[in-house]
Amino acid sequence: QVQLVESGGGLVQPGGSLRLSCAASGIIFSIFSMRWYRQAPGKQREFVAQITSSRSTNYSDSVKGRFTISRDNAKNTMYLQMNSLKPEDTAVYYCNVANAGMNYWGKGTLVTVSS
């Protein structure tokens, strides 16, 4: 059974930083691309960042230069380092793994950027 568990969310002031984690189980973590998505109140879920099995990365334009995605295959864990946070980054952040025939999501972790 595949499980993705996000953690690390919370309340942070504008300009601050947070690091999110996504712990995976039930999959051979190292062979899959992993993604972060987010959903702000009243908006659709949107792509944030991806890291492939070879550690290639790509980001949405809205977070490029501020967020860094990484992975630790020994710990079956993906990370999202978020710097220079803005109020518009407020959202529930989800991790995702998808491949032919499968698409799994975590339950999300809430990030609130507010003074």
SVG drawing of the C-alpha trace seen along z (x, -y; Angstrom):
<svg xmlns="http://www.w3.org/2000/svg" viewBox="-13 -41 34 43">
<polyline fill="none" stroke="black" stroke-width="0.4" points="0.0,0.0 1.4,-3.3 1.5,-6.1 2.8,-9.6 2.9,-11.7 3.7,-15.4 5.0,-17.4 6.7,-20.7 3.9,-23.2 3.0,-26.0 2.7,-29.7 5.6,-31.9 6.0,-35.6 6.6,-37.0 10.2,-36.6 10.6,-33.6 11.5,-30.0 10.1,-26.5 11.1,-23.1 8.5,-20.5 9.0,-16.8 7.2,-14.0 7.9,-10.5 7.0,-7.7 6.3,-4.0 5.0,-1.1 6.9,-2.1 10.5,-1.7 11.0,-5.4 14.3,-5.8 12.9,-5.0 10.0,-7.4 9.8,-11.1 8.2,-12.9 6.2,-16.2 4.9,-18.9 1.6,-20.6 -0.3,-23.2 -3.9,-24.4 -4.7,-27.8 -8.2,-28.6 -10.7,-28.9 -8.2,-27.9 -7.4,-24.8 -4.5,-22.6 -1.3,-23.7 2.0,-22.2 5.0,-23.5 8.0,-21.4 9.3,-18.0 12.4,-15.9 13.2,-12.9 14.9,-9.7 18.1,-11.2 17.5,-14.3 16.6,-16.6 14.3,-19.3 11.8,-21.8 9.7,-24.4 6.7,-26.6 7.5,-30.1 5.9,-31.4 8.4,-29.6 11.5,-29.4 14.5,-30.9 12.8,-30.7 12.0,-27.0 14.3,-24.0 13.2,-20.4 15.4,-17.6 15.2,-13.9 17.0,-11.4 16.5,-8.0 18.0,-6.3 15.2,-7.8 12.5,-7.5 11.8,-11.2 11.4,-14.2 11.8,-17.8 10.8,-21.3 12.9,-24.1 10.9,-27.3 12.6,-30.6 11.5,-34.3 7.9,-33.2 5.1,-35.4 1.5,-35.6 0.5,-34.2 2.4,-31.0 -0.3,-30.2 -1.8,-26.9 -2.0,-23.2 1.0,-21.5 0.7,-18.0 3.2,-15.5 2.5,-13.2 3.8,-10.2 2.3,-9.3 3.3,-6.8 1.6,-4.6 -1.3,-3.0 -0.9,-4.8 -1.4,-8.2 -0.9,-8.7 -1.3,-11.8 -0.6,-12.6 -3.1,-14.4 -1.2,-17.6 0.4,-20.1 -0.8,-23.7 1.5,-26.6 0.3,-30.0 2.4,-33.1 1.1,-36.0 2.3,-38.8"/>
</svg>
